[in-house]
């Protein structure tokens, strides 16, 4: 159903060596039922830039720009270039290997028309697909009133995946992706949005697909150290329950991935001894979350 509105979106797509994967994302934008948007593809100095440029030309999208970074940076820096280039009232992010369902922007317009404000930030449920064919729908619920972003993400294991975010351009004047970070740019970004006064609204509909790619190589091997450093440097964003949630649901999992079982034992033992009640609460919520994930598959 086509609708008329004075709302205009900017869709930012960062890409690095992803020319062969971007077609589904571009096709999903061409299929949107709401048409008032521009597309900004930011190439992070890829080796396949010529192929990417051809894909952009062949997309059939009328209002699309291709911006090339002069040197390799990272996804966060590329998204920041997109934010600075955007002219829309609302800015959306879409990873090059993800895609949206046709009604996404139309659903967003209807929600914005209800209570659009300068600090509005929408996000939604995703169909999460893995290379082995497994998939599930997540998150099962949105952030609740009075619940911090850290509690939602690390205790309740919520999700604010970047390809779901639709933020007012006014809000993003004071928020950028932390391009200096090697890990957790997405988490850091939504925590920054919270500090800037973002009003998060969860759209209780599945409006896109996230192609989940497991970490490989060094990014996987040194994941614990980078995650531990990140949470230490941002303790002002976490209450005790959220910090415990991060220790159990993120750091313990990283140690398990790295096969550092001795360190894993001491992390869990220290968590139980230091804050037993909070630890038990987080463990109970983690079991509940895992049960929900299993039932959703």
ZAMAR-722264 format. One record per residue (C-alpha): residue number from 0; x, y, z. Coordinates in steps of 0.001 Angstrom, whole numbers. Layout:
<rs>
 resi       x       y       z
  NUM       X       Y       Z
...
</rs>
This chain:
<rs>
 resi       x       y       z
    0       0       0       0
    1    1463    3336   -1044
    2    1229    6191    1443
    3    2082    9884    1261
    4    4214   11583    3892
    5    6658   14456    4344
    6    9112   12001    5945
    7   12299   11348    3993
    8   14808    8632    4906
    9   18516    8231    4273
   10   19678    4609    4110
   11   23386    4144    4851
   12   25095     952    3623
   13   28768     441    4575
   14   30580   -2141    2477
   15   34066   -3636    2304
   16   34842   -6241    -355
   17   31140   -7043    -433
   18   30161   -6368   -4024
   19   28986   -9945   -4526
   20   26765   -9815   -1424
   21   25082   -6428   -1764
   22   22492   -7270   -4439
   23   19900   -8580   -1952
   24   20192   -5392     130
   25   19764   -3144   -2916
   26   16911   -5254   -4295
   27   15120   -5023    -935
   28   15332   -1229   -1097
   29   13908   -1204   -4605
   30   10992   -3299   -3320
   31   10055    -908    -495
   32    6415     134    -535
   33    7408    3571     804
   34    9577    5288   -1797
   35   10767    8574    -281
   36   14369    7763     561
   37   17928    8091    -626
   38   20608    5386    -477
   39   24215    6128     457
   40   26628    3263    -201
   41   29951    3942    1530
   42   32779    1814     162
   43   35589    1337    2674
   44   38323    1263      17
   45   37443   -2210   -1267
   46   39452   -4294   -3698
   47   36283   -4944   -5708
   48   35193   -1316   -6059
   49   34655   -1529   -9833
   50   32302   -4488   -9387
   51   30486   -2623   -6594
   52   30064     466   -8773
   53   28512   -1730  -11477
   54   26125   -3287   -8938
   55   25063     196   -7839
   56   24460    1272  -11446
   57   22438   -1868  -12144
   58   20308   -1539   -9001
   59   17690     632  -10674
   60   17468    2848   -7598
   61   16916    6455   -8634
   62   18342    8230   -5591
   63   21563    6373   -4806
   64   25067    7674   -4114
   65   28329    5751   -4001
   66   31020    7257   -1779
   67   34505    5755   -1652
   68   36776    6123    1352
   69   40323    7246     408
   70   41789    4508    2609
   71   40630    1473    4629
   72   38987    2320    7957
   73   36151     182    9400
   74   32383    -173    9367
   75   31830    2460   12036
   76   33863    5093   10210
   77   32053    4265    6955
   78   28675    4671    8668
   79   29796    8037   10047
   80   30578    9194    6508
   81   27067    8135    5555
   82   25582   10092    8461
   83   27492   13209    7415
   84   26367   12809    3785
   85   22701   12105    4580
   86   19970   14686    3989
   87   16999   12706    5348
   88   15007   13529    8480
   89   15595    9955    9598
   90   18705    7875    9000
   91   18608    4087    8638
   92   21469    1616    8555
   93   21636   -1533    6477
   94   24625   -3886    6357
   95   25598   -4963    2859
   96   24810   -8653    3448
   97   21460   -8080    5194
   98   18158   -7082    3644
   99   14761   -5638    4556
  100   11223   -6792    3880
  101    9195   -4533    1544
  102    7004   -2967    4247
  103    9816   -1862    6590
  104    9887    1856    5775
  105    6098    2024    5510
  106    5750     549    9018
  107    8346    3051   10250
  108    6465    5976    8700
  109    3252    4954   10454
  110    5030    4756   13813
  111    6857    8054   13307
  112    3578    9729   12387
  113    2200    8705   15783
  114    4909   10236   17971
  115    7930   11206   15900
  116   10324   13353   17905
  117   13853   14602   17512
  118   15174   11828   19776
  119   13233    8927   18255
  120   15108    5713   17494
  121   13193    2754   16068
  122   14317    -856   15846
  123   12574   -4162   15163
  124   12624   -7945   15214
  125   14783   -9829   12704
  126   14868  -13214   11087
  127   18370  -14343   12026
  128   19888  -16756    9506
  129   23086  -18798    9945
  130   25305  -20318    7225
  131   24287  -23845    8294
  132   20632  -23089    7539
  133   19465  -22562   11116
  134   17324  -19522   11819
  135   15262  -17920   14535
  136   13371  -14669   15152
  137   14865  -12196   17614
  138   14468  -10287   19871
  139   11209  -11536   21407
  140   10483   -8162   23010
  141   11657   -4577   23060
  142   13205   -2477   25775
  143   10802   -1718   28646
  144   10194    1679   30283
  145   12802    2236   32985
  146   15058    -530   31638
  147   18548     640   30683
  148   20058    -325   27347
  149   22821   -2242   29185
  150   20247   -4242   31176
  151   18246   -4956   28042
  152   21259   -6110   26033
  153   23332   -7987   28596
  154   20858   -9232   31215
  155   17784   -9827   29087
  156   19945  -10528   26011
  157   17951   -8111   23885
  158   19091   -7022   20447
  159   19444   -3651   18736
  160   21163   -4849   15581
  161   22463   -2065   13357
  162   20421   -3020   10277
  163   17239   -2419   12301
  164   18035    1105   13529
  165   16133    4147   12275
  166   17268    7308   14093
  167   16245   10919   13742
  168   18932   12988   12036
  169   18652   15505   14889
  170   19668   12820   17382
  171   22655   11769   15274
  172   24061   15301   15291
  173   25557   14421   18686
  174   26161   10683   18141
  175   28570    8850   15908
  176   29863    5308   15712
  177   33090    4887   17747
  178   35417    4313   14812
  179   38413    3939   17144
  180   37091     655   18552
  181   38034   -2722   17068
  182   35073   -4478   18710
  183   31599   -3647   20024
  184   31020    -548   17881
  185   27323   -1401   17622
  186   26840   -1798   21395
  187   28822    1361   22053
  188   26712    3277   19553
  189   23362    2413   21159
  190   24787    3168   24625
  191   25846    6570   23265
  192   22354    7064   21849
  193   20919    6362   25296
  194   23194    8973   26867
  195   22109   11465   24207
  196   18482   10971   25272
  197   17278    8559   22588
  198   13669    7410   22865
  199   13882    3764   21756
  200   10729    2298   20234
  201   10503   -1381   19343
  202    8467   -2321   16279
  203    6995   -5714   17144
  204    7234   -7023   13585
  205    9829   -9003   11647
  206   11016   -6479    9070
  207   14352   -7802    7856
  208   16941  -10572    7682
  209   20265  -10630    9507
  210   22846  -12939    7967
  211   24826  -13952   11050
  212   28501  -14575   10329
  213   30529  -16247   13119
  214   33826  -14593   14080
  215   36932  -16128   12615
  216   40698  -15962   13034
  217   42267  -13370   15299
  218   38953  -11568   15882
  219   37788  -14758   17594
  220   41042  -15577   19414
  221   41501  -12256   21197
  222   37811  -11537   21685
  223   37908  -11931   25481
  224   40660   -9379   26036
  225   38982   -6743   23867
  226   35565   -7365   25420
  227   36969   -7172   28970
  228   38764   -3922   28185
  229   35636   -2456   26607
  230   33425   -3082   29641
  231   36112   -1802   32053
  232   36309    1473   30148
  233   32510    1875   30148
  234   31536     930   33674
  235   29726    4249   34049
  236   27106    2899   31572
  237   26428    -276   33612
  238   24679    -884   36912
  239   25745   -3944   38944
  240   23174   -6244   37368
  241   24075   -5209   33803
  242   27790   -5613   34527
  243   27168   -9110   35909
  244   25121   -9900   32818
  245   28046   -8874   30630
  246   30452  -11033   32659
  247   28256  -14129   32356
  248   26666  -13720   28927
  249   29615  -12173   27074
  250   32952  -12647   28870
  251   32282  -16217   30021
  252   31174  -17127   26512
  253   34328  -15562   25026
  254   36522  -17641   27368
  255   34583  -20750   26376
  256   35150  -19914   22698
  257   38857  -19405   23369
  258   38946  -22744   25282
  259   40369  -20992   28340
  260   38507  -23194   30787
  261   40685  -22395   33833
  262   40051  -18659   33376
  263   36376  -19403   32778
  264   36143  -21252   36097
  265   37698  -18346   38016
  266   35525  -15777   36261
  267   32352  -17638   37205
  268   33571  -18453   40719
  269   34533  -14838   41319
  270   31152  -13674   40044
  271   29280  -15996   42413
  272   31424  -15096   45433
  273   31361  -11333   44863
  274   27643  -10878   44143
  275   25805  -14181   44645
  276   22235  -12862   44482
  277   22822  -10761   41390
  278   24680  -13680   39791
  279   21785  -16064   40453
  280   19318  -13530   39039
  281   21364  -13154   35850
  282   21782  -16933   35473
  283   18018  -17442   35848
  284   17317  -14789   33213
  285   19943  -16335   30917
  286   18275  -19748   31171
  287   14931  -18115   30366
  288   16455  -16387   27335
  289   18054  -19598   26026
  290   14723  -21405   26410
  291   13006  -18704   24363
  292   15665  -18955   21639
  293   15352  -22730   21440
  294   11557  -22558   21232
  295   11809  -19936   18484
  296   13978  -22092   16203
</rs>
